Amino acid sequence: MRIENLVEITGGRLMGSASVSRVGDIHFEAKKVLCGSLFIDLNSSQDSLHRAIENGAYAVLSENLDKINDNEIAKIEVKSIEKATLKLLRYYIIKKNLKLIALGDIQYALLKTLNVEYSILPKDISRALKVVLKSEDNKKFFINEKLEKLLGLKSYARPQREINPSYLESKGLFFSSFLYRDIFLKDYRLSSLFVPHLCALIEFLESNKVEYELKNPPTLKNFYPLFLNSNFKIQEFGKSSSAIIIEKDGALLKDEYDFILKKRIDKDLFKLFLPKGLNLNFTPKVQTITYKNFEEILELKKLKFRYILAYCEVENFEEIFKRRDKETKTLF
């Protein structure tokens, strides 16, 4: 790619002049840079910039180039490295005429368990760019609709969001049995809440003759149950009658709240744990505990509950409990 094109695509500013006119490969890790490469500095790291230049980079793309004095290479400064990378991703998708099939979060997560023949574009922008750079022209990719929206590109296709199966039986909150087309799955580890999402995805794959393999999916990061014993310690899946159910998508909270209530759970044993100031599109009829700092979740040990629906990132929850357990062991 020519340097002037790179500057125009990324919306960057060429710092000074450069003796090079074009770059070859694109790298995000300084140690992998070869002579003639473009290095994209994701972390504003001076050490990485210097190492990339030492390894032969012809151009560097960064938010901070004040301390780079090499006048031989092209130094392109951008206000946002994330936006610049996104623009490069958009450029190469168009250039390679890639066909994007957009999926919502649930279907995107389910797709990863189906071993489909089409490729899946990562949600992370830099990782997605790495995949696209290695891709052949005219290839089909599944993409998360949130990344599709950021790119501002029209998708090649979009499966229906939900299709009801011909038979569906809920097995508690986290298992289901269902029949769709000629597929019957018994005691499948997927909440009946999400089975219509899976059926719509299967319909798309079948209609487009995309090969796939249906296996037991891992627990989704949506409606993610963490079972706890009486000492508030995390147990294996299903090994306790009490669970905190983590949800990171606020748009799903109402459906999940209604779903739990339909299971005729004692309302006194069902709670919500939400960040202060969160605007809900429904009025809860169960006890709602709000928090400023998510570590306040440890205080829920004092409550008697069957299920707590909590709005947060799963990783945060697990890290807090791991740290708590480590500190407890240190004390003794």
C-alpha positions as CSV (number, residue, x, y, z in Angstrom):
1,M,0.0,0.0,0.0
2,R,1.3,3.5,-0.9
3,I,2.0,5.8,2.1
4,E,-0.4,8.5,0.9
5,N,-3.2,6.0,0.6
6,L,-2.5,4.7,4.1
7,V,-2.7,8.3,5.5
8,E,-5.9,8.9,3.7
9,I,-7.6,5.7,4.7
10,T,-6.7,6.0,8.4
11,G,-7.4,9.7,8.6
12,G,-3.9,10.2,10.0
13,R,-1.3,12.8,9.7
14,L,2.2,12.2,8.2
15,M,4.8,13.6,10.6
16,G,7.6,15.1,8.5
17,S,8.7,13.6,5.3
18,A,9.7,10.0,4.6
19,S,12.1,8.3,2.1
20,V,9.8,5.3,1.6
21,S,6.7,5.4,-0.6
22,R,4.9,2.1,0.3
23,V,4.6,-0.6,2.9
24,G,4.1,-4.4,2.6
25,D,2.9,-6.6,5.4
26,I,1.0,-5.2,8.4
27,H,1.9,-6.2,12.0
28,F,0.7,-5.5,15.5
29,E,3.6,-7.1,17.3
30,A,7.0,-5.4,17.1
31,K,8.9,-8.7,17.3
32,K,7.1,-9.9,14.1
33,V,7.9,-6.9,12.0
34,L,10.0,-7.5,8.9
35,C,11.8,-5.2,6.5
36,G,9.2,-3.1,4.7
37,S,6.3,-3.7,7.1
38,L,3.7,-1.3,8.6
39,F,3.6,-1.5,12.4
40,I,0.3,-0.6,14.1
41,D,1.1,0.5,17.7
42,L,-2.1,-0.6,19.6
43,N,-0.7,0.2,23.1
44,S,1.1,3.5,22.5
45,S,4.4,1.8,23.5
46,Q,7.6,3.6,22.8
47,D,9.6,0.4,23.3
48,S,7.5,-1.4,20.7
49,L,7.8,1.5,18.3
50,H,11.6,1.5,18.6
51,R,11.8,-2.3,18.3
52,A,9.6,-2.3,15.2
53,I,11.8,0.3,13.6
54,E,14.9,-1.7,14.5
55,N,13.3,-4.7,12.8
56,G,12.9,-2.8,9.6
57,A,9.4,-1.2,9.7
58,Y,8.9,1.2,6.8
59,A,6.0,2.9,8.5
60,V,4.5,3.2,12.0
61,L,0.9,4.1,12.9
62,S,0.4,5.4,16.5
63,E,-1.3,8.0,18.7
64,N,2.0,9.2,20.0
65,L,5.1,9.7,17.8
66,D,6.7,12.7,19.5
67,K,9.8,10.7,20.6
68,I,10.4,9.0,17.2
69,N,13.1,10.9,15.4
70,D,13.8,8.5,12.5
71,N,13.3,10.5,9.3
72,E,13.7,7.6,6.9
73,I,10.4,5.9,7.8
74,A,6.8,7.1,7.4
75,K,5.4,8.2,10.8
76,I,1.6,8.4,10.7
77,E,0.0,9.8,13.8
78,V,-3.7,9.3,14.5
79,K,-6.1,10.5,17.2
80,S,-7.5,7.0,17.8
81,I,-5.6,3.9,16.9
82,E,-8.8,1.9,17.3
83,K,-10.7,4.0,14.8
84,A,-7.7,3.9,12.4
85,T,-7.6,0.1,12.6
86,L,-11.3,0.0,12.0
87,K,-10.9,2.1,8.9
88,L,-8.2,-0.3,7.6
89,L,-10.5,-3.3,8.3
90,R,-13.3,-1.7,6.3
91,Y,-10.9,-0.9,3.5
92,Y,-9.7,-4.5,3.1
93,I,-13.1,-6.0,3.5
94,I,-14.3,-3.9,0.5
95,K,-11.0,-4.4,-1.4
96,K,-11.3,-8.2,-1.1
97,N,-15.0,-8.2,-1.8
98,L,-15.7,-10.2,1.3
99,K,-19.3,-11.3,2.0
100,L,-20.5,-10.6,5.6
101,I,-23.2,-12.6,7.3
102,A,-24.4,-10.6,10.3
103,L,-25.4,-12.3,13.6
104,G,-26.7,-11.1,16.9
105,D,-24.7,-11.8,20.1
106,I,-26.6,-15.1,20.9
107,Q,-26.3,-16.6,17.4
108,Y,-22.7,-15.4,17.1
109,A,-21.9,-17.3,20.4
110,L,-23.8,-20.4,19.3
111,L,-22.2,-20.4,15.9
112,K,-18.8,-21.1,17.5
113,T,-20.0,-24.4,18.8
114,L,-21.3,-25.6,15.4
115,N,-18.0,-26.1,13.5
116,V,-19.3,-24.4,10.4
117,E,-17.4,-24.4,7.1
118,Y,-17.5,-20.6,6.8
119,S,-15.0,-18.5,8.7
120,I,-16.0,-16.4,11.7
121,L,-14.6,-12.9,12.0
122,P,-13.5,-12.0,15.6
123,K,-15.3,-9.2,17.4
124,D,-12.0,-7.6,18.3
125,I,-11.0,-5.1,15.6
126,S,-7.3,-5.8,15.4
127,R,-7.8,-9.6,15.4
128,A,-10.5,-9.2,12.7
129,L,-8.0,-7.2,10.6
130,K,-5.4,-10.0,11.0
131,V,-7.9,-12.5,9.7
132,V,-9.0,-10.4,6.8
133,L,-5.4,-9.7,5.7
134,K,-4.8,-13.4,5.4
135,S,-8.1,-14.1,3.6
136,E,-8.7,-14.9,0.0
137,D,-10.9,-12.6,-2.1
138,N,-14.7,-13.1,-2.2
139,K,-14.8,-15.3,0.9
140,K,-17.8,-15.4,3.2
141,F,-17.5,-14.5,6.9
142,F,-19.9,-14.5,9.8
143,I,-19.6,-11.3,11.7
144,N,-21.1,-9.9,14.9
145,E,-23.7,-7.3,14.1
146,K,-22.1,-4.8,16.5
147,L,-18.9,-4.9,14.5
148,E,-20.9,-4.7,11.3
149,K,-22.5,-1.5,12.6
150,L,-19.1,0.0,13.5
151,L,-17.9,-0.8,10.0
152,G,-20.9,0.8,8.4
153,L,-21.1,-1.9,5.8
154,K,-24.2,-3.6,4.4
155,S,-24.1,-7.4,5.2
156,Y,-24.5,-9.9,2.5
157,A,-27.1,-11.9,4.5
158,R,-28.7,-11.9,7.9
159,P,-30.4,-14.9,9.4
160,Q,-33.8,-14.5,11.2
161,R,-33.2,-13.7,14.8
162,E,-35.7,-16.4,16.1
163,I,-37.7,-19.3,14.8
164,N,-39.8,-21.4,17.1
165,P,-39.2,-25.2,17.0
166,S,-42.0,-27.6,16.4
167,Y,-41.5,-29.0,19.9
168,L,-39.9,-27.3,22.9
169,E,-39.8,-28.4,26.5
170,S,-37.9,-26.4,29.1
171,K,-35.8,-28.4,31.6
172,G,-35.4,-26.0,34.4
173,L,-33.7,-22.7,33.5
174,F,-30.6,-24.1,31.8
175,F,-31.6,-27.2,29.8
176,S,-34.2,-27.9,27.1
177,S,-35.4,-30.6,24.8
178,F,-36.6,-29.6,21.3
179,L,-37.4,-30.7,17.8
180,Y,-36.6,-28.6,14.7
181,R,-36.7,-30.0,11.1
182,D,-35.4,-33.5,11.6
183,I,-33.2,-32.6,14.6
184,F,-34.3,-33.8,18.0
185,L,-32.1,-33.0,21.1
186,K,-33.0,-34.2,24.5
187,D,-31.8,-32.5,27.7
188,Y,-29.6,-30.1,25.6
189,R,-27.5,-27.7,27.7
190,L,-29.1,-24.6,26.4
191,S,-31.9,-22.6,28.0
192,S,-35.2,-22.8,26.2
193,L,-35.0,-19.0,26.1
194,F,-32.3,-19.2,23.4
195,V,-33.5,-22.3,21.5
196,P,-35.4,-20.1,18.9
197,H,-32.1,-18.3,18.2
198,L,-30.4,-21.6,17.5
199,C,-33.3,-22.8,15.3
200,A,-33.1,-19.6,13.2
201,L,-29.3,-20.2,12.8
202,I,-29.9,-23.9,11.8
203,E,-32.5,-22.7,9.2
204,F,-30.0,-20.4,7.6
205,L,-27.2,-23.0,7.5
206,E,-29.5,-25.6,6.1
207,S,-31.1,-23.2,3.5
208,N,-27.6,-22.1,2.3
209,K,-26.2,-25.7,2.4
210,V,-23.6,-24.7,4.9
211,E,-22.1,-27.7,6.6
212,Y,-22.1,-27.7,10.4
213,E,-21.9,-30.1,13.3
214,L,-24.3,-29.7,16.2
215,K,-22.6,-30.4,19.5
216,N,-23.5,-29.6,23.1
217,P,-22.7,-25.9,23.4
218,P,-20.7,-24.6,26.4
219,T,-22.6,-22.3,28.7
220,L,-23.2,-19.0,26.9
221,K,-21.8,-15.8,28.3
222,N,-25.4,-14.6,28.4
223,F,-27.6,-15.9,31.2
224,Y,-24.4,-17.4,32.6
225,P,-25.1,-19.4,35.9
226,L,-22.6,-19.6,38.6
227,F,-23.7,-22.1,41.3
228,L,-22.8,-21.3,44.9
229,N,-22.9,-23.4,48.1
230,S,-23.9,-22.2,51.5
231,N,-20.4,-20.8,52.1
232,F,-20.8,-18.7,48.9
233,K,-18.1,-20.7,47.1
234,I,-18.5,-21.4,43.3
235,Q,-19.6,-25.0,42.6
236,E,-19.6,-27.1,39.4
237,F,-22.6,-26.6,37.1
238,G,-25.8,-27.8,38.7
239,K,-24.1,-28.9,42.0
240,S,-26.1,-26.4,44.0
241,S,-29.7,-25.2,44.2
242,S,-28.6,-21.5,44.4
243,A,-27.0,-19.5,41.5
244,I,-26.1,-16.0,40.5
245,I,-27.0,-15.6,36.8
246,I,-24.8,-13.2,35.0
247,E,-26.0,-11.1,32.1
248,K,-23.8,-8.6,30.2
249,D,-26.4,-7.4,27.7
250,G,-29.0,-5.1,29.3
251,A,-31.4,-5.6,26.4
252,L,-31.9,-9.2,27.5
253,L,-32.6,-8.5,31.2
254,K,-36.4,-8.2,30.8
255,D,-36.8,-11.4,28.8
256,E,-34.6,-13.3,31.4
257,Y,-36.5,-11.7,34.3
258,D,-39.9,-12.8,32.9
259,F,-38.5,-16.2,32.0
260,I,-37.4,-16.9,35.6
261,L,-40.7,-15.7,37.0
262,K,-42.6,-18.0,34.7
263,K,-40.8,-20.9,36.4
264,R,-43.0,-20.2,39.5
265,I,-39.9,-19.4,41.6
266,D,-40.8,-18.0,45.0
267,K,-40.4,-14.2,44.5
268,D,-38.8,-13.8,47.9
269,L,-36.0,-16.1,46.7
270,F,-35.4,-14.2,43.4
271,K,-33.4,-11.0,43.4
272,L,-31.9,-8.5,41.0
273,F,-28.3,-7.1,41.4
274,L,-27.8,-4.1,39.2
275,P,-25.5,-1.1,38.9
276,K,-26.9,2.2,40.3
277,G,-28.4,4.4,37.6
278,L,-29.2,1.6,35.2
279,N,-32.3,2.4,33.2
280,L,-34.6,-0.6,32.9
281,N,-37.4,-1.0,30.4
282,F,-39.5,-2.7,33.0
283,T,-40.5,-2.4,36.7
284,P,-39.2,-5.2,38.8
285,K,-41.5,-6.9,41.3
286,V,-38.7,-8.6,43.2
287,Q,-36.1,-7.2,45.6
288,T,-33.5,-5.2,43.7
289,I,-30.0,-4.6,45.1
290,T,-28.0,-1.8,43.5
291,Y,-24.2,-1.4,43.6
292,K,-21.5,1.2,42.9
293,N,-18.7,-1.3,42.9
294,F,-19.3,-4.8,41.7
295,E,-17.2,-6.2,44.6
296,E,-20.3,-5.5,46.7
297,I,-21.6,-8.8,45.3
298,L,-19.8,-10.6,48.1
299,E,-22.3,-9.0,50.5
300,L,-25.1,-11.0,48.9
301,K,-23.9,-13.9,51.0
302,K,-26.1,-12.5,53.8
303,L,-29.2,-13.0,51.7
304,K,-31.4,-16.1,51.3
305,F,-32.0,-16.7,47.6
306,R,-32.5,-19.2,44.9
307,Y,-31.5,-17.1,41.9
308,I,-30.0,-13.6,41.6
309,L,-30.0,-12.1,38.1
310,A,-26.9,-9.8,38.0
311,Y,-25.9,-7.3,35.3
312,C,-22.1,-7.4,34.8
313,E,-19.2,-9.0,33.0
314,V,-18.7,-12.7,33.9
315,E,-14.9,-12.3,34.2
316,N,-15.3,-9.6,36.9
317,F,-17.5,-11.9,39.0
318,E,-15.1,-14.8,38.8
319,E,-12.0,-12.7,39.5
320,I,-13.6,-11.2,42.7
321,F,-14.3,-14.7,44.1
322,K,-10.9,-16.0,43.2
323,R,-9.2,-13.1,44.9
324,R,-11.5,-13.5,48.0
325,D,-10.6,-17.2,48.2
326,K,-6.9,-16.5,47.8
327,E,-7.0,-13.8,50.6
328,T,-8.8,-16.3,52.9
329,K,-6.2,-19.0,52.4
330,T,-3.4,-16.4,53.1
331,L,-5.0,-15.5,56.4
332,F,-4.8,-19.1,57.5
